[in-house]
Amino acid sequence: MARTTALTPLGLAALSLLVEEPMHPYEMYQLLIARHEDRLVKVRPGTLYHAVARLEEQGLVAATGTDREGNRPERTTYTISAAGREAFTNRLQDMLAAPVNEYPSFPLAVSEAYNLPAGVVLDLLDRRLQALQGQLDSLASGEELLRKKGVERKYWIDLEYQQGMLQAEIAWIRGLQDQLRSGALPW
């Protein structure tokens, strides 16, 4: 399979679970939620079933069997194929190695902020700082909860990254505010 295989974030998350062991989509959904990976990818049972079906069409996963418990619907268990493992590994390696400009809106807003009065910018940045601090607190609480549950750190190391990025943004905004207040940055 070529390195250019397009995997959606949800498809990548599904393949990641199938690297661990074969499972059915509802089991994948439950595990994604239990690991709080819904903070990284938008996951709903229906979209996950659809993503797994696309992966099967692409030959990245294969059905290994169907079972039924009681009156519940049949559940098809999937396993990752060799092509799926290769596509997963290649995509993950590309994502880790190559930075991508995802065009977040904040840098654009900062670049155009000079169009507003300094006082307004300061007030808006105060509001942003409050929201960022709330996100940081939420991530810290999530990390604490995952530690208490005994979830292995490798499953939530992204929390540390996200906290670091938020801390860097908070520090940068505070520095900008200091420059605006002191006049070091003429407005």
Secondary structure, 3 states (H helix, E strand, C coil): CCCCCCCCHHHHHHHHHHHHCCECHHHHHHHHHHCCHHHCCCCCHHHHHHHHHHHHHCCCEEEEEEECCCCCCCEEEEEECHHHHHHHHHHHHHHHHCCCCCCCHHHHHHHHHHHCCHHHHHHHHHHHHHHHHHHHHHHHHHHHHHHHHCCCHHHCHHHHHHHHHHHHHHHHHHHHHHHHHHCCCCC
